[in-house]
Amino acid sequence: GAVVSQHPSWVICKSGTSVKIECRSLDFQATTMFWYRQFPKQSLMLMATSNEGSKATYEQGVEKDKFLINHASLTLSTLTVTSAHPEDSSFYICSAPLVGGPNEKLFFGSGTQLSVL
Amino acid sequence: QKEVEQDPGPLSVPEGAIVSLNCTYSNSAFQYFMWYRQYSRKGPELLMYTYSSGNKEDGRFTAQVDKSSKYISLFIRDSQPSDSATYLCAMSARTGTASKLTFGTGTRLQVTL
C-alpha cells in the first residue's frame, strides 16, 4: 500500500506555545490531504481538508485560527496548533487519498500524540 | 442515532478462533465499505475495501457487505495475538469523496494465547 509519513509521533509542549505537525505522502502525490483528531476510545473526527495551492476547508466547529493548515506541495501538508492549551491534547492523524483505477483509497499517517502541559 | 454503529468491545478470543466484527449503518447511500486496523497510538491501516454487496476475501480476512440489511462484517480466521488491535469500519457514498468517510467507533480485539 501507499505510504504516508507523519512527524513527530509525539510531542509535549507548554501551554501557549505552537506545535507543527507534518504529513508527507512518500510514494505518491496528493493534492488533497485530511486531518483528523481522535480522543481515547473514540473514532476519528475529521477536522479539515488540506488543498494544495488553496485554502483548507474546515469542518463545522473547528477553529481556523487555532489549527492552521498549509499544503505547501503535492506531497506535504502541515498542521500547526497555535497557542496550544491542555484541551488541545489529543491524537492527531493525517491521511491522503490514493487515486488508482475506479476507486479512491485513503491511507493514514502513523499519528501524533500531542500533550499540552 | 449515529450513522454508523459499531460495538466498542472489548472482544477477547483465544488464539486460533474465528472473529466476527460488525457494523450497522443507516444511510442507504453508502456504497463503499472499508475496514481499518489500528494499533494503539498508530494511524489506521487499510485492511479491506469493498464496493456494494457481496464478499471479499484476502488471506485470513473476509469482508462481507449486506446492503439490504445495512450490515457489514469482517471475519478473521485463525486469529493471532498480532491481530490484537482496534478495528474500525468506514464507509462513503461514492468514491472521490474519501474525506467524507464515516467511521464507526471501533471494536477493540484482544487475541489471547
Interface residues (C-beta under 8 A of the other chain):
Chain A: G1 V4 Q6 W10 T32 F34 K41 Q42 S43 L44 L46 T49 F91 I93 C94 S95 P97 P102 N103 E104 K105 L106 F107 F108 G109 S110 G111 Q113
Chain B: P8 Y32 M34 Y36 R41 K42 G43 P44 E45 L46 Y49 Y51 L88 T95 G96 A98 S99 K100 L101 F103 G104 T105 G106 R108
